[in-house]
Amino acid sequence: MKIYDISREISPTMTFYSPDDTITVNEVAKLKSGDVCNLTRYEFSGHIGTHIDTPLHFLDGGATCDNIDLSYFYGQAKLVQSLEGNGRDVSKADLLNLDIDQGDILLINTGNRALTADAATYLAELKIKTIGIDSLSADVYGSQSFEVHHTLLGAGIAIIEGLQLDGVPQGRYDLSALPLKFKNGNGSPVRAILADKSKVELVIFDMDGLMIDSEPMSKESWRLALELSGYPMEEDFFGKLLGRNIVTARELMNSHYGADFDFEKVRQLRNKKVKELIDANGLQLKKGLPQMLDILDKLQIKKCVATSTEWEGMEWKLKMVGIFDRFDNIITGDQVKVGKPNPEIFLKAAKQMGVVPANCIVLEDSDAGVEAGYSAGMRTIVIPDMAKPSAATLSRVYAECENLLEAAEIVC
């Protein structure tokens, strides 16, 4: 089990919400002065650093630190790391792509931004249980109406403010952020922690763009095949093909290019071109792959490939780069009925390896692959290759890494 301390340090030099806030530290007794012990007295507000707000903070007659339901601050929480920090406050629009359910304890790393009124109303409509943010206040600094606090607390939603969420992978954790039992207290500092109790028993690797630097040649071969057949290939459209198996690619291209499009003819030409490009240029492994495979072997963590590429193409590529025999199992796009973003391929991999989805990590480079891993109930790490992940994709990942070496540090 790994524990993340997500609390701010309490000291006279810490950041305060208001210039009027201070901490007075008085050393009442000191061993070095001949006293029988060290004894320190602290004086501060109940709303400094990482703290909770009780309803009494803004609502007369509201629950207090000594009688509030502690389940608001203890239990499984969802951590979101991927809201785009564009300088404005977090609005309802920023939350729409997030997986939020009634009763959730939701923690959001906002980049030290407040929530807008419509964001608070949206969370109230969803009936979440608790909202936790990194900002020292859910309302914009200097607010006189504190509309967000009134909306959230009035809807029975607890508030945790001042969380230190940088560096914690996005995902689900056990949260503990219990307030001190101040009688009639309207707020309390907390020592907030996140506990990751999940195990990693199986790591599932995508292939093209994740383990092998093959996507540029794949893109060029499609461009050449389409151009020779009299069709353009737009950049945005190629992005939609990433991570898709042949069945889905056929559906996308037939829809995009129209009823007269001969997919099989273009595909055969594309396969010829990609073979020519690979024969001429070879294939390179992505940074960190050999080291990661060695680490997983040492830790006796199972390894599987789940690629949208068909078996013949997969075998040719993995044998060319010398890693075909490094995996415990391989599943290809022609072995499943529905390709990514459907989770079938990942669920099949887990089932064949005898591992529950919650104990699997998926490594992907495409939006479709991330959606499939997320839908399978697996922690998914995205390592972008040719396309920048969408906001929706980033809201679903466990972590975003630059390369497999960085991913190995998280997985292992």
JODA-V833391 format. One record per helix or strand of 3 or more residues. SS is the DSSP state (h for helix, s for strand). FROM is the first residue (numbers start at 1). TO is the last residue. If there is no record, write none. Layout:
# JODA-V833391
ss	from	to
SS	FROM	TO
SS	FROM	TO
This chain:
# JODA-V833391
ss	from	to
s	2	5
s	24	29
h	31	33
s	39	43
s	51	53
h	55	57
h	70	73
s	74	80
h	92	95
s	105	108
h	117	126
s	130	133
h	147	154
s	158	161
s	171	176
s	187	189
s	193	196
s	202	205
h	215	228
h	235	241
h	246	257
h	263	281
h	289	299
s	302	307
h	311	320
h	324	326
s	329	332
h	333	335
h	344	353
h	357	359
s	360	364
h	367	375
s	379	382
h	391	394
h	404	411
